[in-house]
Amino acid sequence: MPFAVETLGPWGSSAQLFKEIAARLIDTLGDPRAGAHFGQRLSLAIQRGNFASLLGKTGAAAIWGRFFTLFSFIFSLV
């Protein structure tokens, strides 16, 4: 099922697919934070995709790619 995500605001009431997946993760894993973790991972994947798209348009992939790799590594430790 295709879906769209607004990247400049909070999840709205129409985010039913996300809410269903989050609820199933919570039920399956038994962790009440599983839904929030899923949302954070999804948001990060969208940001990475947006950044990769920007790199492709600017031609600065080599320089920004190294920075993004380092930035991603640092925040994966948090």
N, C-alpha and C positions, 0 to 999 in steps of 0.2 A: 504494500500500500504506500504510494508516494505521499509525502507530506512536506510542508514548508515550515521553516522556523524563522521567526523574527529575531534578528541578532541585536537589536537596539532597545530591547525592553524585556520585561518579565514574561514568564509563561502565562498565557491567557486562559480563559475558561474553555476555549475551543481546543486545547491541547489534549484531547481525549486519548489519542494513541499513546502519547508519552505517559499519561496518568495510568493507563491500563498496564503498560509494560512495567512501570515503577511499582504498581500494586502487586503484580505477579512476582517481581523480584523480592519484594518484602515478604510475601507469603512463602516463597520457595526457600529463601535464605534465612528467614527468621530474624533478619537484621532491620530494625526500623529506619536505619540510615541508608539502606540499599537504594531506595528511590532517589535520594538526594545525590548519592555518588554517581548513579547513572546519569542524572541531569548534568552534573559537573563534567563527566567524561564526554557526553554528547556536545556540550557547549565548547569544550576544548577542541574536539574534533572539527567542529564548524569553524572555530577561529583559525585552526591550522590550515583548513581548506581555503579559507578566505585569504590568509597570508600567502599560501602557495599560488593562488590565483594572481595576487598582486605582484609577486616575484616574476611570474611569467610575463606580465605586461610591461614591467619596468626594465627587464634585462639585467637586473642587479642580483641575479640568483646566486652567484658565487659568494659575494660579500654577505648578503642578508641570509643566505642559507646557513653559513657558519654561525652567525649570530643566533639565528632561530634554533639551531641544534643545541647550542650552549644554553640558551634561555629555557628550552624545553627540558633539558637535563636538570637544570637547577630547580625548576618547579616540580619535577617529578619526584624530587627528594622530600618535598614538603608534605 
